[in-house]
Amino acid sequence: MSTPGADEIQPVANETRDRIITGTVTVLPILGLGLVCWQLWERALHWHDVVVFLIVYAATGLGITVGFHRLLTHRSFKTKRWLRATFAALGSAAVEGPVISWVSDHRKHHVYADRDGDPHSPHVDHGVGWRGALRGLLHAHVGWLFIHTQRGAKERFAPDLIDDPAIRFVDRTFVLWVALGLLVPFGLGYALGGSWLTGLTGLLWGGLVRMLVLHHVTFSINSLCHFFGRRRFDTDDHSRNLLWLAPLSFGESWHNNHHAFPTSARHGLRPWELDLSAMLIRGLESVGLAWDVVRVSGERQDARAGT
């Protein structure tokens, strides 16, 4: 097996700054959850807050699952340049990092899945027993975000995105999309409720609470889906399918399926495996906005499952 070389690790210009930013993005949504608890206690939660949450959660979540992951990382389908950039902007508004860094880390994860070189494996160098398992899960869930020793080098893992002017622009203007991802729920809350207060509660639910839920759903793919669940395919890693997480993750938690067929546009390979991201891609294909969609035949699945 190959091991990661120095040219595959992204150097960090200011590690302290990055850790402060990561910590802020991690802690702020938790503080927002505290405000939500207070809000519920005061019976100030309204229907429009839930609507704002659902709209922004779906838009930014699909920006990650369809845009960052299936389109830009694995190139499981093709689309028009403007829609490609739109997905990149929506994924950036999810506040999981700039698009090129996200893709670089994820491609490196697939090259070294659950081996030395994987940026966020729960199984590498965390000890044994239940303490080692807990340390590994914590590292894979959120700890790796504060450590930069195995982050994917952009020039090595994402040269295609560096050469794409539209994606490079979205990456360079990451802060703009983060700001818009907070301004939009404020505007939606104001429009639906008709007051500055409903704008602020829209910001709370569609901004901070949405970030909290979406972040930890995404983090759970890295941690829980490499530890718990079922394995239909015998892959060279610990990836697993986690049924209950599929609706919240828009189909990303069919993770063993994904590691068995990384370029497949559909992760939920069986009819009953809910995959909302694949449904969106299918919808785009039906109106001519997606093409060259990668699919895995039943024969290929059966052959892989039988190995």
QUIBELGI-V915290 format. One record per pair of residues at least 24 apart in sequence whose ideal C-beta (glycine too) atoms are under 8 Angstrom apart, sorted by the first residue. I is the first residue (numbers start at 1). J is the second residue. D is the distance in whole Angstrom. If there is no record, write none. Layout:
BEGIN
i/j/d
I/J/D
I/J/D
END
This chain:
BEGIN
i/j/d
1/115/7
2/111/8
3/116/6
3/117/6
4/108/8
4/112/6
4/116/7
4/117/3
4/150/7
7/153/6
7/155/8
7/156/6
8/108/7
8/117/7
8/152/7
8/153/5
8/156/5
8/157/7
9/149/7
9/150/6
9/151/6
9/152/8
9/153/6
10/101/7
10/104/6
10/148/7
10/151/4
10/152/6
10/153/4
10/154/6
11/153/8
12/148/4
12/151/7
15/148/6
18/148/7
19/146/5
22/145/5
22/146/6
23/146/7
25/95/6
25/211/8
25/215/8
26/142/6
26/145/7
26/215/7
28/208/6
28/211/7
29/208/5
29/209/7
29/211/4
29/212/3
29/215/7
30/212/6
31/208/7
32/204/6
32/207/7
32/208/3
32/209/5
32/211/7
32/212/6
33/208/8
33/209/6
33/212/6
35/204/6
35/208/7
36/204/7
36/205/7
36/209/6
39/201/7
39/204/7
44/201/7
45/201/8
46/193/7
46/198/7
46/201/7
48/188/8
48/189/6
48/192/4
48/193/5
48/198/6
48/201/8
48/202/7
49/189/7
49/198/8
49/201/5
49/202/6
49/204/7
49/205/4
49/206/8
50/205/7
51/188/8
51/192/6
52/185/5
52/188/5
52/189/5
52/192/7
52/202/4
52/205/6
52/206/4
53/185/8
53/205/4
53/206/5
53/209/6
53/210/6
55/185/8
55/188/7
55/206/7
56/181/7
56/184/6
56/185/5
56/188/7
56/206/4
56/207/8
56/210/5
57/206/8
57/210/5
57/213/7
57/214/6
59/90/5
59/93/8
60/90/6
60/91/7
60/93/5
60/94/4
60/181/6
60/210/7
60/214/6
61/94/7
61/214/5
61/217/8
61/249/8
61/250/6
62/87/8
62/90/7
62/250/6
62/276/8
62/277/6
62/280/6
63/87/6
63/88/8
63/89/7
63/90/3
63/91/4
63/92/7
63/93/7
63/94/6
64/91/5
64/94/5
64/96/6
64/214/8
64/218/6
65/249/7
65/250/5
65/251/7
65/252/5
65/277/4
66/250/8
66/277/5
66/280/6
66/281/6
67/91/4
68/96/8
68/99/6
68/102/5
68/103/6
68/106/8
69/106/7
69/252/7
69/277/8
70/265/6
70/277/6
70/281/7
72/99/7
72/103/5
72/161/7
72/167/7
73/102/8
73/103/5
73/106/5
73/107/6
74/262/5
74/263/5
75/263/7
76/263/5
76/264/6
76/265/4
76/281/8
76/293/7
76/294/5
77/265/5
77/281/6
77/284/8
77/285/7
77/290/5
77/291/7
77/292/6
77/293/4
77/294/7
78/290/7
78/291/5
78/292/5
79/284/7
79/289/6
79/290/5
79/291/8
80/289/6
81/166/6
83/284/8
83/289/6
84/166/7
84/167/7
85/166/4
85/167/7
85/169/8
85/170/6
88/166/7
88/167/6
88/170/4
88/171/8
89/170/5
89/177/5
89/180/8
90/177/8
92/170/6
92/171/8
92/174/5
92/177/4
92/178/7
92/181/8
93/177/5
93/178/6
93/180/6
93/181/3
93/184/8
94/181/7
94/211/8
94/214/6
94/215/8
94/218/8
95/178/5
95/181/7
95/211/6
95/215/8
96/215/7
96/218/6
97/174/8
98/171/5
98/174/4
99/161/7
99/167/6
99/170/6
99/171/5
99/174/8
100/154/5
100/158/5
100/161/5
100/162/7
100/167/7
100/168/8
100/171/5
101/151/7
101/152/8
101/154/7
101/171/8
103/157/7
103/158/5
103/161/6
104/151/7
104/152/3
104/153/7
104/154/5
104/156/8
104/157/4
104/158/5
105/151/6
105/152/5
105/157/8
106/152/8
107/152/6
107/157/4
107/158/7
108/150/7
108/151/8
108/152/3
108/153/8
108/157/5
109/152/8
109/222/8
110/259/8
110/262/6
111/157/8
113/235/8
113/236/7
113/237/4
113/239/7
113/259/6
114/226/6
114/237/4
114/238/5
114/239/8
115/237/8
117/150/6
118/150/7
119/144/6
119/150/5
119/151/6
119/152/7
120/144/4
120/222/5
120/223/8
121/226/7
121/238/8
122/222/8
122/223/6
122/226/5
122/227/6
122/238/8
123/226/7
123/238/6
133/227/7
136/227/8
137/223/5
137/224/8
137/227/6
138/223/8
140/219/8
140/222/5
140/223/4
140/226/6
140/227/8
141/216/8
141/219/5
141/220/7
141/222/7
141/223/4
141/224/8
142/219/6
144/222/8
181/207/7
182/207/5
185/210/7
213/248/8
217/245/7
217/248/5
217/249/5
218/249/7
218/252/8
220/245/6
220/249/7
220/253/8
221/245/8
221/249/6
221/252/5
221/253/6
221/255/6
225/253/6
225/255/4
225/256/8
226/255/7
229/253/8
229/255/8
229/256/7
230/256/7
231/256/5
232/256/6
232/257/7
232/260/8
232/305/6
233/257/7
233/259/8
233/260/4
233/304/5
233/305/6
234/304/8
234/307/6
235/259/5
235/260/5
241/273/8
243/273/8
246/273/7
246/274/5
246/275/7
247/274/6
247/276/7
250/275/7
250/276/4
250/277/4
251/275/3
251/276/6
251/277/5
251/278/6
252/277/7
260/304/6
261/296/5
261/300/8
261/301/8
261/304/8
263/294/5
264/294/6
264/295/7
264/296/5
265/293/5
265/294/5
265/295/7
266/295/7
266/296/7
269/296/6
269/301/6
END
